[in-house]
Amino acid sequence: MLEESRYALFVASRSKNPLEIRKEFADKNPIDVAILHGVMGVATEAGELLGALKKSFAYNQTVDYENVIEEIGDIEFYLTMIRNAMQLGRGEVLEANMKKLTERYPEGYSDQAAKERADKIGEGKED
């Protein structure tokens, strides 16, 4: 069995030096920082949304719709931050998503279509 300390050393030897990351981050364009901030916010708020809904699924509690609305609102906030930084309109993003899903599910969603993934066949792409 692999010793934990040996694996920790292995990971350290293959990880970028955090001081280098910090220095490079300080030199980043403010737009890149805004995008990263938005992405971290979306991830954090998605976890909070999951936690709110988990209570219903796992513990048979009533869904706290006010909390769900709050978390979805927070996700929208961070998504808008990302779109603003990248100069993307919400409509542009929604149109691109509709195009992708129309190609993926030309006749509408089905489990079979999800398995076949018409938009990915032969392309070697992953989600």
Buried (B, 14 or more C-beta within 10 A) or exposed (E): EEEEEEEEEEEEEEEEEEEEEEEEEEEEEEEEEBBBBBBEBBEBBBEBBEEBBEBEEEEEEEEBEEBBEBBBEBBEEBBEBBBBBEEBEEEEBEEEEEEEEEEBBEEEEEEEBEEEBEBEEEEEEEE
